[in-house]
Amino acid sequence: MKKFKRYLVTSALPYANGPVHIGHLAGVYIPSDIYVRYLRLRGEDVISVCGSDEHGVPITIKARQEGVTPQDIVDKYHGIIKEAFKGLGMSFDIYSRTTSPMHHETAAGFFRTLYDKGEFTEQTTMQYYDEEARQFLADRYIVGTCPHCQNDRAYGDQCEKCGTSLNATDLINPRSAITGSVPVMRETKHWFLPLDKHEEFLRKWILEGHKEWKANVYGQCKSWLDLGLQPRAVSRDLDWGIPVPVEGAEGKVLYVWFDAPIGYISATKELTPEWEKYWKDEETKMVHFIGKDNIVFHCIVFPAMLRAHGGYILPENVPANEFLNLEGDKISTSRNWAVWLHEYLEEFPGKEDVLRYVLCANAPETKDNDFTWKDFQARNNNELVAVLGNFVNRALVLTDKYFGGRVPAPGELTDYDRDTLGELPAIKRSLEENIENYRFREALKDAMNIARLGNKYLADTEPWKLIKTDEARVATILNLALQITANLAIAIEPFMPFTSEKILRLLCVDKLGWEQLGETALLAPGHEISKPELLFEKIEDSVIEAQLQKLADTRKKNLAKEASRTIAEQKDSVTFDDFGRMDIRVATILEAEKMAKTKKLLKLKIDTGLDKRTIVSGIAEHYTPESLVGKQVLVLVNLEPRELKGVISQGMILMAQTPGGELVLLGPSGPVVSGSTVG
């Protein structure tokens, strides 16, 4: 493996239209900080750069909704994000922003270099234009009906209901999100980066040169390359962003995907006048930490930009994570379905490392994972309190009690003592291998194994029983326990820096380096330590119930909001023939049971009068299975069958949603023969 003189670590720029949540932390920022802290402990030359991504359409939409300027929006959230990162111990060397003068100058200069080298193509395309607002419409400013699921609030780039990626021209009955008017198509000129020109190089560089990349990263890159790369616009019609620095580009700005990754460069320039050695020297290892939604930009697009410019190094690795869900549901900023970092820091003071620990232990490294408050509580109580905290506290308390708070001198070691200490080098090797290969969950287990080793050692040797008969043996045992504690402080520093600092303070040690991990004479006999303090405290059920109630209130508000919108808006007209094709009948529910591994779904057996069939319905949060048996409901019986969680559902039960978000079954006012038609 190639050795590097220095490291440049970048973390995806968080988008400044909202705060940072636990999904961002687990996917990007905690892994990045673990890696950087590890390199620093090893004495490596490393810089860590990040900053707020402050351009793009979502920010202009939020500003319009709130009646303020885009600058007001980014100023607000840049401050919230920066302070929250600081509170959690993110050790960026610089946290910058893309509205800074340095970034504007750097991004514009980067574009101009590529432009002057002839690396762009110019294309005239047709784009939606709002004649009332007198502006071209970005995809997010166009709404209409999704052609796949008929959601009438789909955006021009994606339907958030079914998740399908769209082009604005795919929408049925498109309209402007600004004025509500029907947009027209107009010609507009833009500059494009011809990714196809770099396809052969990228294919060789990634598919042959970086087979060590994580499977999800390598696989996504291969899929894009196998489909064939296409030119990608680097400019767009918008009044918020970095103006395109060429003549004839009035009213056009750099596309945010082009602008944002250059933010890594501008932040480094802002940090140090020696920035070029981190960006242009082959002896530098560059690593991008990102979420999976940014893989293409960091593995294909940004490297193509750097290569087209010339003189820049390319990333050695891009260890992207998958997504973290919350209580079984996708985290959503627009629905406020998240655990926000700044709120967590206010509600759980002094528990920064608990969140860092849980999010690393449950990190979505190879697949999407789920954060639950019950798991958060269990990991704190059963692992941090009962394992790590318990060991350190016992070692310190016994030393204080038996030796007046001074490190006792060891006597002759037994074979068991030597075997116990002999495990430390192996743990260190595994820890290093896992961190250097971006397996942070496994690395955290390695670090915790030192605490488990210490707990087992104390439990097996039982110094509290020996103290009356063999004080010299107890001195040896507690000396070793304190040496293990010092090793633990080193090993957990990348993961739990606040806890590591506290352990070192209790040991009255200023700093220990990575090279000292595995040593067994870190504390000299006679060295005085502080009075014991608990590292962690149990989290009670009431604290967790309050967080679950907070989420339940959010879900209820979302349902009420959706219900009120549904009530307020009439959908597009349908013909009588369209309605006539719907076969709605009265049916009787014969059986009902919960679907395994789901919160919302019930499996129902119903009598339609035509047959007895199975229907899967998302009503488990509103009705118990036993309350449904015998009820008569309205069913759309000729709906095309659909597989849900391995069960074929043959029809749909009709329901209404109250303004409070409750689902109500629709049925006849009195007993009716099953199979009776409605219409």
C-alpha positions as CSV (number, residue, x, y, z in Angstrom):
1,M,0.0,0.0,0.0
2,K,1.3,3.4,-1.0
3,K,2.5,5.7,1.8
4,F,1.5,9.3,1.7
5,K,3.2,12.4,3.1
6,R,0.0,14.2,3.9
7,Y,-3.8,13.8,3.9
8,L,-6.7,16.0,2.6
9,V,-10.0,14.9,4.0
10,T,-13.2,16.5,2.7
11,S,-16.7,16.2,4.2
12,A,-19.8,16.8,2.0
13,L,-20.9,20.4,2.3
14,P,-24.3,20.4,4.2
15,Y,-27.0,22.3,2.3
16,A,-27.8,25.5,4.2
17,N,-31.6,25.3,3.8
18,G,-32.1,23.5,7.1
19,P,-30.2,22.2,10.2
20,V,-28.1,19.0,10.3
21,H,-29.8,15.8,11.4
22,I,-28.6,12.4,12.5
23,G,-28.8,11.0,9.0
24,H,-26.1,13.5,7.9
25,L,-24.0,12.6,11.0
26,A,-24.1,8.9,10.5
27,G,-23.6,9.0,6.8
28,V,-20.8,11.6,6.6
29,Y,-19.6,13.6,9.5
30,I,-18.9,11.2,12.3
31,P,-17.0,8.8,10.0
32,S,-15.0,11.7,8.6
33,D,-14.2,12.9,12.1
34,I,-13.1,9.5,13.3
35,Y,-10.7,9.1,10.4
36,V,-9.2,12.6,10.8
37,R,-8.8,12.3,14.6
38,Y,-7.1,8.9,14.1
39,L,-4.6,10.4,11.6
40,R,-3.9,13.3,13.9
41,L,-3.2,10.9,16.8
42,R,-0.7,9.1,14.6
43,G,1.0,12.5,14.0
44,E,0.1,12.6,10.3
45,D,0.0,15.9,8.3
46,V,-3.8,16.1,7.7
47,I,-6.3,18.8,7.1
48,S,-10.1,18.4,7.3
49,V,-12.2,20.8,5.3
50,C,-16.0,21.4,5.1
51,G,-18.4,24.3,4.8
52,S,-22.0,25.2,4.0
53,D,-23.4,24.7,0.5
54,E,-25.4,27.9,0.0
55,H,-26.5,28.1,-3.6
56,G,-29.2,26.4,-5.6
57,V,-33.0,26.4,-6.1
58,P,-34.2,24.9,-2.8
59,I,-32.7,27.9,-0.9
60,T,-34.5,30.4,-3.2
61,I,-37.8,28.5,-2.7
62,K,-37.4,28.6,1.1
63,A,-36.6,32.3,0.9
64,R,-39.7,33.0,-1.2
65,Q,-41.8,31.0,1.2
66,E,-40.5,32.9,4.2
67,G,-40.6,36.3,2.6
68,V,-36.8,36.9,3.1
69,T,-33.7,36.9,0.9
70,P,-31.7,33.8,0.0
71,Q,-28.8,35.4,1.9
72,D,-31.0,35.6,5.0
73,I,-31.7,31.9,4.7
74,V,-28.1,30.8,4.3
75,D,-26.8,33.1,7.1
76,K,-29.3,31.6,9.5
77,Y,-28.6,28.0,8.8
78,H,-24.8,28.4,8.3
79,G,-24.7,29.7,11.9
80,I,-26.9,26.9,13.2
81,I,-24.9,24.1,11.4
82,K,-21.5,25.5,12.3
83,E,-22.3,25.8,16.0
84,A,-24.0,22.4,16.1
85,F,-20.9,20.8,14.6
86,K,-18.7,22.5,17.1
87,G,-20.9,21.3,19.9
88,L,-20.6,17.6,18.8
89,G,-16.8,17.9,18.6
90,M,-16.4,17.9,14.8
91,S,-12.7,18.8,14.4
92,F,-12.7,20.5,11.0
93,D,-9.6,22.6,10.4
94,I,-12.0,25.0,8.6
95,Y,-15.7,25.3,8.2
96,S,-16.3,27.7,5.4
97,R,-19.2,28.6,3.1
98,T,-19.8,29.0,-0.6
99,T,-21.0,32.6,-0.4
100,S,-17.6,33.7,0.7
101,P,-15.6,36.0,-1.6
102,M,-12.8,33.4,-1.7
103,H,-15.2,30.8,-3.0
104,H,-16.8,33.1,-5.6
105,E,-13.3,34.0,-6.9
106,T,-12.1,30.3,-6.9
107,A,-15.3,28.9,-8.6
108,A,-15.5,31.6,-11.2
109,G,-11.8,31.2,-12.0
110,F,-12.2,27.4,-12.3
111,F,-15.0,27.8,-14.8
112,R,-13.0,30.4,-16.7
113,T,-10.0,28.1,-17.0
114,L,-12.1,25.3,-18.4
115,Y,-13.9,27.7,-20.7
116,D,-10.6,29.1,-22.1
117,K,-9.3,25.6,-22.7
118,G,-12.4,24.8,-24.7
119,E,-13.5,22.1,-22.2
120,F,-17.2,23.1,-22.4
121,T,-19.8,22.8,-25.2
122,E,-22.6,25.3,-25.7
123,Q,-26.1,24.0,-26.2
124,T,-29.4,25.6,-26.8
125,T,-32.2,23.7,-25.1
126,M,-35.9,24.2,-24.6
127,Q,-36.9,25.0,-21.0
128,Y,-40.1,25.9,-19.2
129,Y,-40.6,29.7,-18.8
130,D,-43.0,31.5,-16.5
131,E,-44.4,34.4,-18.6
132,E,-46.1,36.0,-15.6
133,A,-42.9,35.9,-13.4
134,R,-40.7,36.6,-16.4
135,Q,-38.2,33.9,-15.7
136,F,-37.1,30.4,-16.6
137,L,-38.1,27.8,-14.2
138,A,-35.7,25.4,-12.5
139,D,-37.1,21.8,-12.1
140,R,-38.1,22.5,-8.5
141,Y,-40.1,25.5,-9.6
142,I,-42.4,23.2,-11.7
143,V,-45.1,21.1,-10.2
144,G,-47.6,18.8,-11.8
145,T,-49.0,15.3,-11.8
146,C,-46.6,12.3,-11.6
147,P,-47.1,10.0,-14.5
148,H,-46.3,7.0,-12.3
149,C,-48.4,7.4,-9.2
150,Q,-50.7,10.4,-10.1
151,N,-49.4,12.5,-7.2
152,D,-50.5,16.0,-8.2
153,R,-47.7,17.7,-6.2
154,A,-44.7,16.1,-8.0
155,Y,-41.7,18.3,-8.7
156,G,-40.0,18.7,-12.1
157,D,-37.0,16.6,-10.9
158,Q,-38.6,14.0,-8.6
159,C,-41.9,12.8,-7.2
160,E,-41.5,12.7,-3.4
161,K,-44.5,10.4,-3.0
162,C,-43.2,7.5,-5.1
163,G,-39.5,8.5,-5.3
164,T,-39.3,8.4,-9.1
165,S,-36.7,10.7,-10.7
166,L,-38.4,12.8,-13.4
167,N,-37.8,15.4,-16.1
168,A,-39.9,18.5,-16.0
169,T,-41.4,17.5,-19.3
170,D,-42.6,14.2,-17.9
171,L,-45.2,16.0,-15.6
172,I,-48.8,15.9,-16.5
173,N,-50.4,19.4,-16.4
174,P,-47.3,21.2,-15.3
175,R,-47.6,24.6,-13.6
176,S,-45.3,27.2,-12.1
177,A,-44.7,26.9,-8.4
178,I,-44.2,30.7,-8.4
179,T,-47.4,32.0,-9.9
180,G,-49.4,28.9,-10.6
181,S,-49.6,29.7,-14.3
182,V,-49.0,27.2,-17.1
183,P,-45.4,27.6,-18.3
184,V,-44.4,27.7,-21.9
185,M,-41.3,26.3,-23.6
186,R,-38.5,28.7,-24.6
187,E,-35.0,28.5,-25.9
188,T,-32.1,29.1,-23.5
189,K,-28.3,28.6,-23.9
190,H,-26.1,26.8,-21.4
191,W,-22.6,25.4,-21.1
192,F,-22.1,21.7,-20.7
193,L,-19.3,19.6,-19.4
194,P,-18.9,16.6,-21.8
195,L,-18.5,13.8,-19.4
196,D,-18.5,11.4,-22.3
197,K,-15.1,12.8,-23.3
198,H,-13.7,11.5,-20.0
199,E,-15.6,8.2,-19.9
200,E,-12.7,6.0,-21.1
201,F,-10.3,7.5,-18.5
202,L,-12.9,7.2,-15.7
203,R,-13.7,3.6,-16.6
204,K,-10.0,2.7,-16.3
205,W,-9.3,4.8,-13.3
206,I,-12.3,3.5,-11.3
207,L,-13.1,0.1,-12.5
208,E,-9.5,-1.1,-12.9
209,G,-7.6,1.2,-10.5
210,H,-10.0,1.3,-7.5
211,K,-11.4,-2.1,-7.0
212,E,-10.8,-1.6,-3.3
213,W,-13.6,1.0,-3.1
214,K,-16.7,0.1,-1.1
215,A,-19.1,-2.2,-3.0
216,N,-21.9,0.4,-3.0
217,V,-19.6,3.1,-4.4
218,Y,-17.9,0.9,-7.0
219,G,-21.3,-0.6,-8.1
220,Q,-23.0,2.8,-8.6
221,C,-20.0,4.1,-10.6
222,K,-20.1,1.0,-12.8
223,S,-23.8,1.4,-13.4
224,W,-23.3,5.0,-14.6
225,L,-20.3,4.1,-16.8
226,D,-22.1,1.1,-18.3
227,L,-25.1,3.3,-19.3
228,G,-22.7,5.7,-21.0
229,L,-21.9,9.2,-19.7
230,Q,-23.7,12.3,-21.2
231,P,-22.8,16.0,-21.3
232,R,-24.0,17.8,-18.1
233,A,-25.0,21.4,-17.9
234,V,-22.8,23.5,-15.7
235,S,-24.9,26.7,-15.8
236,R,-28.6,27.5,-15.2
237,D,-31.0,30.4,-15.4
238,L,-31.2,31.7,-11.9
239,D,-30.6,34.9,-10.0
240,W,-29.0,33.3,-6.9
241,G,-25.5,31.9,-7.2
242,I,-22.1,32.6,-8.8
243,P,-22.6,34.5,-12.1
244,V,-21.2,32.7,-15.1
245,P,-18.0,34.7,-15.8
246,V,-18.3,35.1,-19.6
247,E,-19.9,37.6,-21.9
248,G,-23.5,36.8,-22.9
249,A,-24.3,35.0,-19.7
250,E,-26.4,37.6,-18.0
251,G,-29.0,36.0,-15.7
252,K,-27.1,32.7,-15.6
253,V,-25.2,31.2,-12.6
254,L,-23.0,28.2,-12.1
255,Y,-25.0,25.1,-11.5
256,V,-24.8,24.2,-7.8
257,W,-23.3,20.7,-8.5
258,F,-20.4,22.4,-10.3
259,D,-20.0,25.2,-7.8
260,A,-20.2,23.1,-4.5
261,P,-17.3,20.7,-4.8
262,I,-15.0,23.6,-5.7
263,G,-15.9,24.7,-2.2
264,Y,-13.3,22.1,-0.9
265,I,-10.6,23.9,-2.9
266,S,-11.7,27.4,-1.8
267,A,-11.9,26.4,1.8
268,T,-8.4,25.0,1.7
269,K,-7.1,28.2,0.0
270,E,-8.8,30.1,2.8
271,L,-7.1,27.9,5.4
272,T,-3.6,27.9,4.3
273,P,-1.3,29.7,1.7
274,E,0.2,26.2,1.1
275,W,-3.1,24.9,-0.2
276,E,-1.5,23.6,-3.5
277,K,0.5,20.9,-1.8
278,Y,-2.8,19.4,-0.6
279,W,-4.4,19.6,-4.0
280,K,-1.6,19.3,-6.5
281,D,1.0,17.0,-5.0
282,E,0.8,13.3,-5.7
283,E,2.2,12.6,-2.2
284,T,-1.2,13.8,-0.8
285,K,-4.0,11.3,-0.2
286,M,-7.4,12.9,-0.8
287,V,-10.5,11.2,0.7
288,H,-14.1,12.4,0.2
289,F,-16.6,11.5,2.9
290,I,-20.1,11.7,1.5
291,G,-23.6,10.0,1.5
292,K,-24.7,7.7,-1.3
293,D,-26.7,10.4,-3.0
294,N,-23.4,12.2,-3.8
295,I,-21.4,9.2,-5.2
296,V,-21.8,10.2,-8.9
297,F,-20.7,13.8,-8.3
298,H,-17.6,12.9,-6.3
299,C,-16.5,9.8,-8.2
300,I,-17.3,10.8,-11.8
301,V,-18.3,14.5,-12.2
302,F,-15.7,16.2,-9.9
303,P,-12.8,14.0,-11.0
304,A,-13.8,14.9,-14.6
305,M,-13.7,18.6,-13.7
306,L,-10.3,18.3,-12.0
307,R,-8.9,16.4,-14.9
308,A,-10.2,18.8,-17.4
309,H,-8.7,21.7,-15.5
310,G,-5.3,19.9,-15.1
311,G,-2.8,20.0,-12.2
312,Y,-5.1,18.6,-9.5
313,I,-4.9,15.2,-7.8
314,L,-7.9,12.9,-7.8
315,P,-9.4,11.2,-4.7
316,E,-7.9,8.0,-3.5
317,N,-11.1,6.9,-1.9
318,V,-14.7,7.9,-1.5
319,P,-16.2,5.9,1.4
320,A,-19.8,6.8,1.0
321,N,-22.4,5.4,3.4
322,E,-26.0,4.4,2.8
323,F,-29.0,6.2,4.5
324,L,-30.1,6.2,8.1
325,N,-33.9,6.0,8.7
326,L,-35.7,7.1,11.9
327,E,-38.1,4.8,13.7
328,G,-38.7,2.8,10.5
329,D,-39.4,5.9,8.3
330,K,-37.2,7.8,5.9
331,I,-35.7,11.0,7.4
332,S,-37.3,14.0,5.8
333,T,-36.5,17.7,6.3
334,S,-39.7,18.8,4.7
335,R,-41.8,16.7,7.0
336,N,-39.6,17.5,10.0
337,W,-39.1,13.8,10.5
338,A,-35.6,13.9,12.0
339,V,-33.6,14.2,15.1
340,W,-31.9,17.6,14.6
341,L,-28.4,17.9,16.0
342,H,-28.8,21.4,17.5
343,E,-32.0,20.2,19.3
344,Y,-30.3,17.1,20.6
345,L,-27.4,19.1,22.1
346,E,-29.9,21.3,23.9
347,E,-32.0,18.4,25.2
348,F,-29.1,16.0,26.1
349,P,-26.4,18.3,27.5
350,G,-23.2,16.4,28.2
351,K,-24.2,13.5,26.1
352,E,-22.4,14.4,22.9
353,D,-20.4,11.1,22.9
354,V,-23.5,9.0,23.5
355,L,-24.9,10.2,20.1
356,R,-21.5,9.8,18.4
357,Y,-21.2,6.3,19.8
358,V,-24.7,5.2,18.8
359,L,-24.5,6.6,15.3
360,C,-21.2,4.9,14.7
361,A,-22.3,1.6,16.2
362,N,-25.3,1.7,14.0
363,A,-23.8,3.4,11.0
364,P,-25.3,2.5,7.5
365,E,-22.0,1.4,6.1
366,T,-23.2,-1.3,3.8
367,K,-27.0,-0.9,3.8
368,D,-29.7,1.5,5.1
369,N,-30.0,1.3,8.9
370,D,-32.6,2.5,11.4
371,F,-32.2,4.7,14.4
372,T,-34.6,4.1,17.2
373,W,-34.8,5.8,20.6
374,K,-35.1,2.5,22.3
375,D,-31.8,1.3,20.8
376,F,-30.2,4.6,21.7
377,Q,-31.2,4.0,25.3
378,A,-30.1,0.4,25.3
379,R,-26.7,1.1,23.9
380,N,-26.1,3.9,26.4
381,N,-27.3,1.8,29.4
382,N,-25.9,-1.6,28.4
383,E,-22.7,-0.6,26.7
384,L,-21.5,2.8,27.7
385,V,-22.7,2.7,31.3
386,A,-22.4,-1.1,32.0
387,V,-19.1,-1.8,30.1
388,L,-17.0,1.3,29.4
389,G,-18.1,3.4,32.3
390,N,-18.2,0.5,34.7
391,F,-14.6,-0.6,34.1
392,V,-13.1,2.9,34.3
393,N,-15.0,3.7,37.5
394,R,-14.1,0.4,39.2
395,A,-10.4,0.9,38.4
396,L,-10.4,4.4,39.7
397,V,-12.6,3.8,42.8
398,L,-10.5,0.8,43.9
399,T,-7.2,2.7,43.4
400,D,-8.6,5.6,45.4
401,K,-9.9,3.3,48.2
402,Y,-6.9,1.1,48.6
403,F,-3.9,3.2,47.6
404,G,-5.0,6.8,48.3
405,G,-5.5,7.7,44.6
406,R,-1.9,6.9,43.6
407,V,-0.8,4.4,41.0
408,P,0.5,1.3,42.9
409,A,3.8,-0.3,42.0
410,P,3.3,-3.7,40.3
411,G,4.9,-6.9,41.5
412,E,5.7,-10.0,39.6
413,L,3.2,-10.7,36.8
414,T,1.3,-13.9,36.5
415,D,0.7,-15.7,33.2
416,Y,-2.8,-14.4,33.3
417,D,-1.6,-10.9,33.7
418,R,0.8,-11.3,30.7
419,D,-2.0,-12.9,28.6
420,T,-4.3,-10.0,29.4
421,L,-1.8,-7.3,28.5
422,G,-0.8,-9.4,25.4
423,E,-4.2,-8.8,23.9
424,L,-3.7,-5.1,23.5
425,P,-1.3,-5.2,20.5
426,A,-3.7,-7.4,18.6
427,I,-6.6,-5.1,19.4
428,K,-4.5,-2.2,18.2
429,R,-3.7,-3.9,14.9
430,S,-7.3,-4.7,14.2
431,L,-8.4,-1.2,15.2
432,E,-5.9,0.3,12.7
433,E,-6.8,-2.0,9.9
434,N,-10.6,-1.3,10.3
435,I,-10.1,2.5,10.5
436,E,-7.8,2.6,7.5
437,N,-10.3,0.5,5.5
438,Y,-13.2,2.7,6.6
439,R,-14.9,0.0,8.7
440,F,-15.7,2.3,11.6
441,R,-18.4,0.1,13.2
442,E,-15.9,-2.7,13.5
443,A,-13.2,-0.3,14.7
444,L,-15.5,0.9,17.5
445,K,-16.0,-2.7,18.6
446,D,-12.2,-3.0,18.8
447,A,-11.9,0.0,21.0
448,M,-14.8,-1.2,23.3
449,N,-13.0,-4.6,23.5
450,I,-10.3,-2.9,25.6
451,A,-13.0,-1.9,28.2
452,R,-14.4,-5.5,28.0
453,L,-10.9,-6.8,28.5
454,G,-10.5,-4.6,31.6
455,N,-13.9,-5.6,33.0
456,K,-13.1,-9.3,32.6
457,Y,-9.7,-8.9,34.2
458,L,-11.1,-7.2,37.3
459,A,-14.0,-9.7,37.5
460,D,-11.5,-12.7,37.3
461,T,-8.9,-11.4,39.7
462,E,-11.4,-9.9,42.3
463,P,-9.0,-7.5,44.0
464,W,-11.7,-6.5,46.5
465,K,-11.5,-10.0,47.9
466,L,-7.7,-10.1,48.0
467,I,-7.1,-6.8,49.7
468,K,-7.1,-8.2,53.2
469,T,-4.7,-11.1,52.5
470,D,-2.5,-10.0,49.6
471,E,-2.1,-6.2,49.2
472,A,0.9,-6.7,46.9
473,R,-1.2,-8.7,44.4
474,V,-3.9,-6.1,44.5
475,A,-1.3,-3.4,43.7
476,T,-0.3,-5.4,40.6
477,I,-3.9,-5.9,39.5
478,L,-4.8,-2.2,39.9
479,N,-1.7,-1.1,38.2
480,L,-2.6,-3.2,35.2
481,A,-6.2,-2.0,35.3
482,L,-5.0,1.6,35.2
483,Q,-2.6,0.9,32.3
484,I,-5.6,-0.6,30.4
485,T,-7.6,2.5,31.3
486,A,-4.9,4.7,29.8
487,N,-4.9,2.6,26.6
488,L,-8.7,2.8,26.5
489,A,-8.4,6.6,26.5
490,I,-6.2,6.5,23.4
491,A,-8.3,4.0,21.5
492,I,-11.7,5.8,22.0
493,E,-10.5,9.3,21.2
494,P,-11.4,9.2,17.5
495,F,-14.9,8.0,18.4
496,M,-15.7,9.7,21.8
497,P,-13.3,12.6,22.2
498,F,-15.1,14.1,25.2
499,T,-15.0,10.8,27.1
500,S,-11.3,10.3,26.2
501,E,-10.5,13.8,27.5
502,K,-12.4,13.1,30.7
503,I,-10.5,9.8,31.3
504,L,-7.2,11.5,30.7
505,R,-8.2,14.3,33.2
506,L,-9.2,11.7,35.8
507,L,-5.8,10.0,35.2
508,C,-4.1,13.4,35.4
509,V,-2.4,12.9,32.0
510,D,-2.2,15.7,29.5
511,K,-2.0,13.8,26.2
512,L,-1.2,10.3,24.9
513,G,-0.4,9.5,21.3
514,W,-1.4,6.6,19.1
515,E,2.1,5.2,19.2
516,Q,1.6,4.6,22.9
517,L,-1.4,2.4,22.4
518,G,-0.4,-1.1,23.5
519,E,2.2,0.0,26.0
520,T,1.7,-1.2,29.6
521,A,3.7,1.4,31.5
522,L,1.9,4.6,30.6
523,L,1.4,5.6,34.3
524,A,4.4,5.5,36.6
525,P,4.1,4.1,40.1
526,G,3.2,6.9,42.6
527,H,1.5,9.0,39.9
528,E,-1.5,10.7,41.5
529,I,-4.9,10.5,39.9
530,S,-8.1,12.4,40.5
531,K,-11.1,11.5,42.5
532,P,-13.4,9.1,40.5
533,E,-16.3,10.5,38.5
534,L,-18.9,8.6,36.5
535,L,-18.4,8.8,32.7
536,F,-22.0,8.1,31.8
537,E,-25.4,8.0,33.4
538,K,-28.4,5.8,32.7
539,I,-31.1,7.2,30.5
540,E,-34.5,6.6,32.0
541,D,-37.6,5.5,30.1
542,S,-39.3,8.8,30.7
543,V,-36.6,10.6,28.6
544,I,-37.1,8.2,25.7
545,E,-40.9,8.4,25.9
546,A,-40.7,12.2,25.6
547,Q,-38.7,11.8,22.4
548,L,-41.1,9.3,21.0
549,Q,-44.0,11.6,21.8
550,K,-42.3,14.4,20.0
551,L,-42.1,12.2,16.9
552,A,-45.7,11.1,17.3
553,D,-46.7,14.8,17.5
554,T,-44.8,15.5,14.3
555,R,-46.4,12.5,12.5
556,K,-49.9,13.7,13.6
557,K,-49.2,17.3,12.3
558,N,-48.0,15.9,9.0
559,L,-51.1,13.8,8.6
560,A,-53.3,16.7,9.5
561,K,-51.4,18.9,7.0
562,E,-51.8,16.4,4.2
563,A,-55.5,15.8,5.1
564,S,-56.2,19.6,5.0
565,R,-54.5,19.9,1.7
566,T,-56.5,17.0,0.3
567,I,-59.7,18.5,1.5
568,A,-58.8,21.9,0.1
569,E,-57.8,20.9,-3.4
570,Q,-59.9,19.2,-6.0
571,K,-58.1,16.8,-8.3
572,D,-58.3,17.0,-12.1
573,S,-61.6,16.1,-13.6
574,V,-62.3,12.6,-14.9
575,T,-64.8,11.4,-17.4
576,F,-67.9,9.4,-16.6
577,D,-66.4,6.4,-18.4
578,D,-63.3,6.6,-16.2
579,F,-65.4,6.5,-13.1
580,G,-67.6,3.7,-14.6
581,R,-64.5,1.4,-14.9
582,M,-64.1,1.4,-11.1
583,D,-65.8,-1.6,-9.5
584,I,-66.5,-0.5,-5.9
585,R,-68.4,-3.1,-3.7
586,V,-69.4,-3.6,-0.1
587,A,-67.2,-6.3,1.5
588,T,-67.1,-8.0,4.9
589,I,-63.8,-8.4,6.8
590,L,-63.5,-12.0,7.8
591,E,-60.0,-12.1,9.3
592,A,-57.3,-9.5,10.2
593,E,-53.7,-9.9,11.4
594,K,-50.6,-7.7,11.6
595,M,-47.9,-8.0,9.0
596,A,-44.5,-9.1,10.4
597,K,-41.7,-6.5,10.5
598,T,-44.0,-3.6,9.6
599,K,-45.7,-0.9,11.7
600,K,-48.5,0.2,9.4
601,L,-49.7,-2.9,7.5
602,L,-52.5,-5.3,8.2
603,K,-53.3,-8.4,6.2
604,L,-57.1,-8.8,5.8
605,K,-59.2,-11.6,4.4
606,I,-62.4,-10.2,3.0
607,D,-65.6,-11.5,1.4
608,T,-66.4,-9.4,-1.7
609,G,-69.5,-11.4,-2.6
610,L,-67.5,-12.4,-5.7
611,D,-64.8,-14.3,-3.8
612,K,-62.8,-14.4,-0.6
613,R,-59.5,-12.6,-1.1
614,T,-56.5,-11.0,0.7
615,I,-56.0,-7.2,0.9
616,V,-53.0,-5.5,2.6
617,S,-54.0,-2.2,4.1
618,G,-51.8,0.5,5.8
619,I,-54.2,1.0,8.8
620,A,-52.3,-0.8,11.6
621,E,-51.7,2.5,13.4
622,H,-55.4,3.3,13.4
623,Y,-57.2,-0.1,14.0
624,T,-56.4,-3.2,15.9
625,P,-57.0,-6.5,14.0
626,E,-59.7,-7.7,16.4
627,S,-61.7,-4.5,16.0
628,L,-62.0,-5.0,12.2
629,V,-63.4,-8.5,12.1
630,G,-67.0,-8.4,11.0
631,K,-67.0,-4.8,9.7
632,Q,-68.4,-4.0,6.3
633,V,-66.3,-1.7,4.2
634,L,-66.1,-0.3,0.6
635,V,-63.5,-2.0,-1.6
636,L,-62.2,-1.2,-5.1
637,V,-62.2,-4.8,-6.2
638,N,-60.8,-4.3,-9.8
639,L,-57.6,-2.6,-8.7
640,E,-54.6,-4.3,-10.3
641,P,-53.0,-6.7,-7.8
642,R,-49.8,-5.6,-6.1
643,E,-47.2,-7.4,-4.0
644,L,-46.5,-5.8,-0.6
645,K,-43.9,-7.4,1.7
646,G,-44.3,-10.7,-0.1
647,V,-48.1,-10.8,0.0
648,I,-50.3,-10.2,-3.1
649,S,-52.9,-7.6,-2.3
650,Q,-56.1,-7.8,-4.4
651,G,-57.9,-4.5,-4.1
652,M,-58.1,-1.4,-1.9
653,I,-60.2,-0.5,1.1
654,L,-61.6,3.0,0.8
655,M,-61.0,5.3,3.7
656,A,-61.2,9.0,4.6
657,Q,-58.7,11.1,6.5
658,T,-59.8,13.5,9.2
659,P,-58.1,16.9,9.6
660,G,-56.4,15.4,12.7
661,G,-54.8,12.7,10.5
662,E,-56.9,9.8,11.6
663,L,-58.0,7.2,9.0
664,V,-61.7,6.3,9.0
665,L,-63.2,3.3,7.3
666,L,-66.0,3.9,4.7
667,G,-68.9,1.6,4.7
668,P,-72.7,1.2,4.5
669,S,-74.8,2.8,7.3
670,G,-76.5,-0.6,7.9
671,P,-76.0,-4.3,7.1
672,V,-75.7,-4.9,3.3
673,V,-75.2,-8.1,1.4
674,S,-71.5,-8.6,0.6
675,G,-70.9,-7.8,-3.1
676,S,-73.4,-5.0,-3.4
677,T,-72.1,-2.5,-5.9
678,V,-71.5,1.2,-5.3
679,G,-72.0,3.7,-8.1
